[in-house]
Structure formats: structure tokens, C-alpha cells
Amino acid sequence: FEEAISREPGNDLAYYTLGTLYLTRQDYEQARKPLEMASQLEPSSMQYRVALAACYIGLKNVREASREIEILEKVAPHLPQIADLKAQLARLKKA
């Protein structure tokens, strides 16, 4: 994926795929930059925002996770992942 990104720096899907690969490994710091880039390149993708919110939760970044969840709630309030993200965020705030 890094090769695809170097050949096509505007390839949001390559950034997202690389980010989610790190996310599944729970390597949140490595996942952050590619997921942020994917979201910047394609801000209307709710899938990218869900992954980015999950990454911020993994990083224990309450402020950024809350911001992404707020955007998701405004743009796609019926998205099923929102409830799970909000529950994860609530557990993080209690910790």
C-alpha cells in the first residue's frame, strides 16, 4: 500500500487500507496518519471517519474521537457503528 501511495499520493483508498491494516494490529499511532489523510482526501466517506474515530479512541484522544463521532452523528445519524464508538468513548472517559 505504501508503494501505491507513493505512485498515487491522492489515492484515498490506499491510505485507508494501510491505516486499517495498522488499526487491526492495534498499532494506533501508525494508523493515525494514513487514516487522517484518507479522511482529508475523501471527507464525505463515513467509512473513513468511523475508522479514524476508532483510531483516536485507541490513542485515548477523547477530543478528536468526540469530534469525529459528532460529524458522523450529523451526517449519518443512522450509521450502526456510531453506537459502538460512543460506548467505547464512554468507557475511555471513565478510565
Residue pairs with C-beta under 8 A, 6 or more apart in sequence:
1 14
1 15
1 17
1 18
1 21
2 18
4 11
4 14
5 11
5 14
5 15
5 18
5 34
8 14
10 41
11 41
12 37
12 38
12 41
12 42
12 45
12 48
13 38
15 34
15 35
15 37
15 38
15 41
16 34
16 35
16 38
16 45
16 47
16 48
16 51
18 34
19 31
19 32
19 33
19 34
19 35
19 37
19 38
19 51
19 52
19 55
20 31
20 35
20 51
21 31
22 28
22 30
22 31
22 34
23 31
23 35
23 51
23 54
23 55
23 58
26 58
28 55
28 58
28 59
29 59
31 51
31 55
31 58
32 55
32 56
32 59
35 48
35 51
35 52
35 55
36 52
38 45
38 48
38 51
38 52
39 45
39 48
39 49
39 52
42 48
44 75
46 72
46 75
46 76
46 79
49 68
49 71
49 72
50 72
50 79
50 81
50 85
52 68
53 65
53 68
53 69
53 72
53 85
54 85
54 88
56 64
56 65
56 68
57 65
57 85
57 88
57 89
57 92
60 92
62 89
62 92
62 93
65 85
65 89
65 92
66 89
69 82
69 85
69 86
69 89
72 79
72 81
72 82
72 85
73 82
76 82
